[in-house]
Amino acid sequence: MKHLFMTSCLLAAATAFAQGFGGPQGGGSVPDADKTADVNYAGDGKTYHTLDIYIPKEAKESYPVVIHTYGSAWSMNNYKGSADLNTICAAYLKAGYAVLTPNHRSASDAIYPAQLHDLKAVVRFVRGNAAKYKFDTSFVAMSGFSSGGHLSSLTATTCGMTEGKSGSVTVDLVGDLGEFTSFSSCIDAATLWSPPTDIYTMNPINNFMGSGTYEGAFIGAEREGNKDKWMVASSPYYASEDDPPIIIFHGTSDQIVNIEQSEELYDSLKNHNVVTEFVKVTGGTHGGNEMYVSENLDKAIDFLDKAREAKAAAVIPQDTLVGDTLVDDSTGLDTTTVLAGSRVQDLHVGLQGNRLVAAGAGEYRFVVASVTGSLAWCGTFRGSQDLASLPSGVYAVVVTAPSGAKKGLKFFKK
C-alpha cells in the first residue's frame, strides 16, 4: 500500500511538473464552435493518435485551419483537452479558423522523431479530409505552446525535407503514419508560444520520474556526447529561405524556457529572409496570463491573416497562363496551361504519368493551379512529387529550381 501511495504521488508530481512546463493551459469548452472529439488521424485506434476538431458556428463553405499542440515537456500523450482552449484556440476560432488539437506520442511511447511524424500526419489528415470537415486546405497553419511550439517549429522548418542529418546521425523527418501519405505535410504559417527551439543550447529540465532530463528522454540520449542527436531535433538548424511565415511569442520572465531559445530561431529565420516576427512580452512567464492578453492574440491573428493574403496574392493569375492549348476531354473546353518562365531550357523537369519529376539535385518548389487560376497545391520536393491526389481536371504546374529558374507544365489529371 505504501509503495502504491508513493507511486501515485510521484505520478502526480510528474504530471504537475509537466503541466508547469507547459504552463496553466486552459481547458473546458470553446464558445461558438462545433466540436468533433476523439478522431483518430492515424487509423490505428491509439488514444495518442486522436484529435479534436473545432469548427466555427458561423456557416461558411470552408474554413482555413490552425493545428494547435499542447505543451507537456514531451511527456503527455493525451492532453488535447487542455491545449490552451479558452485563450489561443478561442481566438483562432473567433477569427474564423477551424482548430484541431491533436494528441501525440510522449517520450515514454517513442523517442524523437515520432512526435514530428505525428504532427505531419495531422497536416496530411487535414488535406485528406478537406471535404468531410469543410477544411480550406489552401491555408493550413501550425500553432503550439512550449514543447508543442517546439514540434510546430520543426514542422515549419522541415517542410520539403525527408531526412535530417548532423554528423553521423540521420533521422526520418516525414514518417509514413496514416492513410494520406501522398499528401503534403508542409504548412503555410506558424505561431509559436514560448517554444524551446534549439534544445541542445537550452537549459535542461530535470526529469521528475527518473534520472536525466525531459529533453534526454525525448531524444533517447542525454546531451553529453550526443550533440548530433540533439541537433537534428532543433528547428534553427533547419531554417531556410522557403520556410513559411513564423511569429514567435516569448515572455522576458519565462522561468522554464529561456527567451534566448526564441531569439535563436528568430535570428536564424531572419538570416534566411523568412517572413517572421518576434514579440517579446515584458514580464511574461511560461504560460502566464500576461502572454494571452488581447493585444498578443490579435497580433497572432493578424499575422495569420496576412500570411493567407500573401499566399492568395501569389496564386497564378489567369492572364499569365500562356502557351499551348489543351482540350479537356471531360468538358470540351479549350484551356491554356503553360506558364511563361525565364531560363527554362536548362531546367530538366517533366511529368511521368501523375508524377512530377526533376532530374537535378536539390529542393524544387512547385505550384499547381486550376484553369481558373486558383491555387490547388504548392510545396517542395526532391526528385519527384506524386500529383495523383489532385481531383480530375486540367492544371498548370509551375516548378522553380534551386537556381531560381522556372518552368511551366500542363497536367491533365484523369
N, C-alpha and C positions, 0 to 999 in steps of 0.2 A: 504493500500500500504506500509506504514511504517512497519507494522507487517510482511508482506511478505519479505520486504527487510532485516529486522533483522533476520528472519528465514533463508533466503538464506545465509546470512553472517555467521551465526552460523554453518550451514551445511558445508560451505566452510572451516571454521576454523577447524571443527572436522575432515573433510577429510584430510586437510593438516597435522593435528597433527597425524592422523593415519598413513599417508604416512611417516611422520617423524619417528614415532615409528618403522615403517617397513623399513626405510631407503629409499634413492632415487633409488628405484628398476627400472631397465631398461626395457622398453617395446619395441615396434617395432617388426620387422620381425626377424627371426632367419635364418642366411645364411645356405645353404647346407642342408636344411631339408624340407620334405613334411609335410604340416600341415593339420590336420583334426580338424575343430573347432566345439565347442559347442555340444559335445557328452554328452548325459545325462547318467550318470553312475548309477542313482537310478531308472530310468524308471518312474519318476513322473512329468516330464515336468518343473521342477523348475529350474530357472536360477542358483540358488546357488548349484545345483547338476549337473552342467555341467563341462566339462574339455576339454582342447585342447591337441591333440596328435601330437608330432613332431617325424618324422622318418628320420634317416639319409638318404641322397640321394644315398649313396653307397649301391648298391644292395647286400643283404645278405638273407639267408634263414630265419633268425630270429635275433632279437636284444635284448640284456639284457635291463632291464628297470630301469629308475630312475623317481620317482614321486616327483616333486618339488613344495612346497607350499609357497605361498607368506606370507609376514608379514603385519599385519594391526592392531595390538593390539586386535585381535579377533573381529574387528569392521566392516569389509568389507565382503560382500558376493558375489562380482563379480569383483575380482581384478586379475584374472588369466592372463590377458593381460599385466600385469606389474610384473610378477613373475621372476625378475632377468633374463630376456630372453637373453640379449646381454652380460651377464657375466657368471653366473653359468651354466645356461641351455645351452648356446652356447658351453661351454667347455665339458659338458657331450655329446652333440651331436657330436662334433668333435672327441671325443674318441670312438664313435661307439655305444653309448647308445640311445635307444628310450627314449624320455622325455614326461611325462604327467604333465600338470599344472592344477590342479583342483581348482574349487571354493569350498567353504564350507560355512555352515551356520554361520552367525555372531552372536554375543551375543544378538543382537536385535531380531534375528529369533528364537533362542533357547539357553538355557544355557548348560554348560558342563554336560554330556559328548557327546552332539550331534555332536560337531565338530570332536571328535575322531571317532565316528561312521561313519561320512562322509569319513574320510581318510581310515578307514579299509574297507569300501565299495569300495573305489577306488582300493585298493590292490586286492580285490576279483574280481572286474571288469577286471583287468589285466589278472588274471588267467582264467577267464571265456571267455575271448576274444582273447586267445593266437593265434589261427589260423587266425582269421579275420584280426588282425593287425600285425601279424608276431612277436609277443612278445615271447622272450625266458624266460619262467617263472621259469627256474632253477635259475635265479637270478633277484630278484626284490628288489630294494633299495628305501629308503626314503631320501629326502633332504628337508631342509626348512630353511627359514630365519626369525629371530626374533620370532614372535608368531607362524609362520609356522614351525620354528625349534622346538618350544615347543611341538606342536602337533606331529611332526615327532619323537621327543624323546619319547613321550608317546606311539606311535605306535610301536616303537622298544622295549621298556622295558616291555610292557604288553603282548607281544606275548605269546599265550597259556593260558592266564588268561581270565576268563569270568567275574569276579567281582573284584572291588577294594574296600577294606574295611579299614576304620580308625575309631576307636571308634564305635559310633552308626550309622555311615554313610556307606552306601553300594551303589556303582554305577555299572551299566552295562558297561563293557569295550568293548563290541563287537557290539551290536546292530543287527538289522535284516534288514538293508537297502539294497535294490537291489535284483536282481533275482539270485545272485550267492552265497547264504548264505552257501552252502555246501562246498565252497572252503575255504582254509586257508587265514587268514588275517595277517599271520606272514610275516616278511620281512627278507632279508639276509644281510643288512648293512644299515647304516645311516650316512649322512653327515649333520652336524648342523652348522648353521652360526649365531653367536651372539644370542643364544637362551636364553630366560628365561627357567628355568627348575624346580626350587622349588619356585613356585610363593608365597608360604607362607613367605619365607625369603627375597624375592626381594623387592627393593624399589618400593612402589606402585606408579602408574601413575594416576594422577587426570583426571577425565573424563570431557572433554570439553562440552559434551552435557547434563550434569546433575550433580547431586551430586554424591559423591563416586568416585570409581576408575574404570579403564578399567578392572582390574582383578576382582573386585567385580561384575561388570556387566556380565563378562564371567562365573563366578561361580554361580551367582544368590544370593550372600550374601557377605557383606563386611567382612574383615578379623577378626575384633574383635569379639570374642565369637564363631567363626566358623572355628576353626583350622582344624577339621576333614574334612569339606567340601573342604578346600583348599589343604589338604594333598593328597586326592585321585585324585587330578589333577596335581601332582608333580612327575616327572619321577624318581628322585633319590630314591624316596620311593619304587619304583617297581624294582629297579635293582636286577638282579640275574645272576647266573652262565651261564644260557643258552641264555642270550641276544646276539643279533647279533653284529658284529664289528661296532664300532661307532667312528667317528672322529669329533672333535669339533674345530671350529674356532671362536676366540673372540678377539676383539681389547682391548688393555690396556687402551685406552682413550674413551671407549664406554660411551656415555653420557646418554643413555637411559636404557640399561640393564647392570647392574654391572657385571664385569667379574667373580666375586665370584659365580655367577649362573652356569657358565660352570665348574668352579673348583669343585663345589659341586657334579655335575653329574659325572665328570671325576673321582673324588676320590671314589665315590660310585661304579662305574664300575670297577675300579682297585681293590677295596676290594673284588669284586666278580669274579676276574680273567677274566673279559671280555676283549677281544682284543679292545683296544682303544688308541687314540692319542689325544693330546690337543695342538693346535697350537695357541700360544699367539702372536698376531700381534702387534708389538710395534707401538704405536701411532695410532692404528686402531680405528676408530669411528664407530658408528652404521650405517652400510650401506655405509660407505665411500669407495672411490675408492681404498684406500690402502688395503682394505680387499680382493680385487679381482685381485691383481697382478698375473701374470702368475705363480709365484712360488707357491702361495696358491692353485690356480686352479689345477696345476699339482699335488700337494700333494693330493688333493681330488680325482682326477682320479686314481692316483697310489694306494691310499687306497682301492678304489672300485675294481680295477683290482686285487689286492692281495686278497681281500675277495672272489672274484669269483674264483681265482685259488685255494684258500684254500678249498672252498666248493667242487670244482670239484675233488680235491685230496681226499676228504672224501667219494666220491662215492664208493659204494661197488664193489671191483674188481671182475671180473667174476671167477677168480680162487679161491676165498674164498667161493663160493657157493657150499655147500656140503650137503649130506644127501639124503632124499627120492627123488625118481624120479617121476615126474608128467608128464603125457601126455596131451599136449594142444590139445583138441579136434578140435579146429579150424584149426590147421596146421598139426597135427600128429607128431609133433616134441617132442622128449624127452627133458625135461629141469630139471635141479636141482635147487631147490628153497628154501632150508633151510640154513640159515647162522649159522655157528658154533658160539657158545657163551658160556661164563662161567656162572656158578651159575644159570642155567635156571630152575632147578627143583622147586625152591621156587618162581618162577615168574608166577603169575596167569594171563596170558594174552592169549586171543584166538580170533577167528573170529566167528561172528554170522551173517551169510549172508554177506552183504557188510560192516559190521560194525566191527571195531577193538575195543575190549573190554578189560579193565584192572580191575580186582577185587580189587586191592589195592588202598589205598588213595594216594594223592599227584599227582604231574605232571609227566607224562611219555613223553619221546621223541620217535619219530618214523621216520624211513627212509624207503621209498618204492623205490625199484629198479626194472627195467625191466630185462628180462632174458639175455640181452646183458651186464648188469652191469651198465647201465646209470641211473642216478637219475631221478625218476618220481615225487617224492614228499617228503617233510620232514617237520617236525613241532613238536608241542607238543599237548598233550591232557590230559584231566582228565576224567576218567570214560569210555568214548568211543569216537571214531573218525569214521565218515562216510567216506568210501572209494569209494562210488558209482560214484563219478565224474571222476574216472580214466577211460581211454579208455579200451575197451575189451582187454584181454591178460592175461599173467601169470606174477606174480610179486613175489619178495622176500620182506618181511616186517621184519624189524629189530626194536625191541622195547627195549628201555633202561629205566629201572625203576629208581625211585629216589635213590635207593640204589646203582645203578651202574650195577646191574645185567642185562644181555641181553638175548633176546630170538628171534629166527628166525622163521618165519611162511611162509607158501606158500599160496598164494592168487590167485585164478583164477576168474577174473572179466569177466562175460559173457556179 
